[in-house]
Amino acid sequence: MLSLEGPLGAGKTTLIKGIAQALGISEVVTSPSFTIMSVYEGRLDLYHIDLYRLPSEEEIDDLGLDDYLYGDGISVIEWGDKAGDLLPPDRIRIDIALGGMGERIITLEGVRL
């Protein structure tokens, strides 16, 4: 499970488009800001979840994300920090920061080599 963080326009959805391509997903990937979640079928299912518009952990908990977080596919959550302790502790957190000249600074947490 991946949790993506960063300001609007940092490239979170663009990163997810790359993950979808690597999974062989040919469907157009867009940000599910209004629908909250999109499911794409590929070699593995991709569960793309966007928590930006949800104001509280209680509303996030009401989504019933466990089926997706612990399912057979890959879950990628934009604005995952909004979910607090609802996300698995062994998640990989990817923070994308904006640098100068269109540069992106990416920080990974939870990656074990």
C-alpha positions as CSV (number, residue, x, y, z in Angstrom):
1,M,0.0,0.0,0.0
2,L,1.3,3.4,-1.0
3,S,0.4,6.7,0.6
4,L,1.1,9.7,-1.5
5,E,1.6,13.2,0.0
6,G,2.4,16.6,-1.4
7,P,0.7,19.8,-2.4
8,L,-1.8,20.2,-5.2
9,G,0.0,19.9,-8.5
10,A,3.0,18.0,-7.1
11,G,2.5,15.0,-9.4
12,K,0.7,12.4,-7.3
13,T,-1.8,11.5,-10.0
14,T,1.0,11.5,-12.6
15,L,2.9,9.0,-10.5
16,I,-0.2,6.8,-10.3
17,K,-0.5,6.9,-14.1
18,G,3.0,5.5,-14.3
19,I,2.1,2.7,-11.8
20,A,-1.0,1.9,-13.9
21,Q,1.1,1.7,-17.1
22,A,3.5,-0.6,-15.4
23,L,0.6,-2.9,-14.4
24,G,-0.6,-3.0,-18.0
25,I,-3.6,-0.8,-17.5
26,S,-4.7,0.8,-20.7
27,E,-7.6,2.8,-19.2
28,V,-7.2,6.5,-18.8
29,V,-6.2,7.2,-15.2
30,T,-7.7,10.4,-13.7
31,S,-7.8,11.8,-10.2
32,P,-10.8,10.5,-8.3
33,S,-11.2,13.7,-6.2
34,F,-15.0,13.7,-6.5
35,T,-15.6,9.9,-6.7
36,I,-13.1,9.2,-3.9
37,M,-12.0,5.9,-5.5
38,S,-11.4,4.3,-8.9
39,V,-10.6,0.7,-9.6
40,Y,-8.5,-0.2,-12.7
41,E,-8.0,-3.8,-13.9
42,G,-4.5,-4.9,-15.0
43,R,-2.0,-7.6,-14.1
44,L,-3.0,-6.6,-10.6
45,D,-6.0,-4.4,-9.8
46,L,-5.1,-0.8,-8.9
47,Y,-7.2,0.9,-6.3
48,H,-6.7,4.6,-6.6
49,I,-8.1,6.5,-3.7
50,D,-8.1,10.3,-3.1
51,L,-8.9,11.5,0.4
52,Y,-8.5,15.2,-0.4
53,R,-12.2,16.1,0.0
54,L,-12.9,14.1,3.1
55,P,-12.8,16.3,6.2
56,S,-12.3,13.7,9.0
57,E,-11.0,10.2,9.9
58,E,-14.6,9.2,10.8
59,E,-15.8,9.9,7.2
60,I,-12.7,8.0,5.8
61,D,-13.5,5.1,8.1
62,D,-17.0,5.0,6.8
63,L,-15.7,4.2,3.3
64,G,-14.8,0.7,4.3
65,L,-11.3,0.8,2.8
66,D,-10.2,-2.5,4.4
67,D,-11.3,-4.5,1.4
68,Y,-9.0,-2.4,-0.8
69,L,-6.1,-2.0,1.6
70,Y,-5.9,-5.7,2.3
71,G,-7.1,-7.0,-1.1
72,D,-5.3,-8.7,-3.9
73,G,-4.5,-5.4,-5.8
74,I,-2.3,-2.4,-5.2
75,S,-3.8,0.4,-3.2
76,V,-2.5,3.9,-3.8
77,I,-3.9,6.7,-1.7
78,E,-3.5,10.4,-2.4
79,W,-3.6,12.5,0.8
80,G,-3.1,9.4,2.9
81,D,-2.0,11.3,6.0
82,K,-5.7,12.4,6.4
83,A,-6.5,8.8,7.3
84,G,-4.2,8.7,10.3
85,D,-4.1,5.4,12.0
86,L,-6.7,3.9,9.6
87,L,-3.9,3.0,7.2
88,P,-1.6,-0.1,7.8
89,P,1.5,0.7,9.7
90,D,3.7,-1.1,7.1
91,R,2.6,1.3,4.2
92,I,5.1,3.0,2.0
93,R,4.8,6.8,2.2
94,I,5.9,8.9,-0.8
95,D,6.2,12.6,-0.2
96,I,6.5,14.7,-3.4
97,A,7.6,18.3,-2.8
98,L,7.9,21.0,-5.4
99,G,11.4,22.4,-6.0
100,G,12.5,25.2,-8.2
101,M,12.4,25.0,-12.0
102,G,9.6,22.4,-12.1
103,E,11.8,20.0,-10.0
104,R,10.2,17.4,-7.7
105,I,11.8,16.2,-4.5
106,I,10.7,12.8,-3.5
107,T,11.1,11.3,-0.1
108,L,10.3,7.6,0.7
109,E,9.4,6.2,4.1
110,G,8.8,2.6,5.0
111,V,10.8,1.0,2.2
112,R,12.9,-1.9,3.3
113,L,15.8,-3.1,1.1
